[in-house]
Amino acid sequence: MSSTSEPSFQKILTGRHAIHDFDPTVKIDRQELTQMITEATLAPSALNVQPWRIVVIDSPAMKLRSSPSCQTMCTKTRLPRH
């Protein structure tokens, strides 16, 4: 999110809307990803237990070795709305 015309990650988090379309060709810089994860873990949760478990899988081979539920998430570019 280096462009000044793009909203900051923090503004996206506080905007309270979901994004369901993902571009699998977009690559995120490791430093930027680390910052996003750090900020995401600050999100409120029920009873403030913050049960976040974040796993970053950037290897196609590891995506295939992951659990079936992770494989489904890794292969879809459009997630179902709940």
N, C-alpha and C positions, 0 to 999 in steps of 0.2 A: 504494500500500500504506500508506495513511494510517491505516487502522483499527488499533487496538492488538490486536484479536482476530485479525487476519490475520498469517500468518508473514512475516518479513522476506524480501526477495529473496535475501539471502545464505543464509538458512536453506533456502529453496527450492533454491538451487544445490547446497548441500551435502547435501540430502536424497536425491539420486541416484535420482530417479524421473522418468519421462517423462509429459507431459500431451499427450494426443492430441485432446482436444476443445477447440475454440476458439470463442468467441462473437464474431462479426464486428461486433457493435454496440458492443463495449467500446472506449472511447477511452482511451489512456494519455497522461498529461500529458508534455509534451516534456522537462521537467527529470527526471521519474521515468524516462523512457525512456533518457535520456542516462546516468543513474546505472546502470540495468540493463545497458546496453551496456558501460560501463566495468568493472563487476564481472564480466560474462560473459567479457571478454577476459583475465581472470586465470585462467580455467580451464586445467588442464594439457592438454598435447597430446603426441603422440609426439615424442620427442627434444627436447621443449620448443621446437619451432619456432613454435608458436602462429600457424598460417596463417589466422587469422580475417579474413574480408572481410564486413563487415556493411553492408547497404544498407537504409535505411529508405525505403519508398515509401508515402506516405500520400495520394497523389492517385489517384483512380480512372482518370484519363486516363493517368497514368504507368504504372499497373499494366497497362493494355492495351498500352502501347508496350514493355513489358519483354519479355525473352526468353521463349520458350514454357515453359521449366522454371519460371521465376518466375511466369508467369501461372497455371500449375497450382497452385503453392503459394498464390498470393494468392486463388484462387477456391474452394479447398477449406476447409471448416470442420472436417473430420475428416481427419487425415493417416493414411496407411497405416502399420501397424506393420511393422517390418522384422525 
